[in-house]
């Protein structure tokens, strides 16, 4: 029996607000990016990076770093 196919993946971490991971998982669920029945942030990020999902900035967004 052959082993599981090795995926070419990278680990990506970010410092975010406490509730951001749950919000991102909810967005992933709404858009159909699932893994083991949960929202898949990794699949969502891959879709954004590949251009399958296009982000649009909300007007009058006054966030500062």
N, C-alpha and C positions, 0 to 999 in steps of 0.2 A: 504494500500500500504506500503510495506517495504521500509525502508531507504536505502541509498547507503551502500554497503559493506565497512566496515572499513578496510583499508589497514594497515599492520604492517610496517610502514616506519619510517625512522629517517632523521632528517635534518642535512646536512653536508655542511659546508662552508669552503672556502679556499681563501687565498690571492693570487691573480694571476695578470698577466699583463692585462692592459685594454682591449686588443683585444682577450684574451684567451677565454672568454665565447662564443663569436661569432665563434671562430675557433672550439671549442668543439661541438657546435650546428651543425656546418657544417659537422663535422666528423660523428655525430650521424645521420644526414640526409643521408649521403652517405652509411652508414651501415644499414639503415632501422629502426633506433630507433626513432620513431615519437610519438608525443603527441599533439593533436589539430593542426595537420598540420605543426608543428615545430619540430626541432631536440630536442630530449629528453636527456639532459646530465645525468639525474638520471638513465635512462634505460641503457645508455652506460656504466656508472660506475658499475652498477649491473652486466652487462655482463663481464666486465673486472674482477671484484672481484670474480665472480663465475667460471672463467676460460673459458667462452664461447668465449672470445676474448683474444688472447695472444699478448702482446706487445713485440716487438723486438727492442733492442737498436741499433741505427745506429752506425757504426764504426766511430772512431775518433770524438766522441761526447765529447767535452771538456767543458761541463757546470760545473760551480762551484757554491756552495750554498753561 
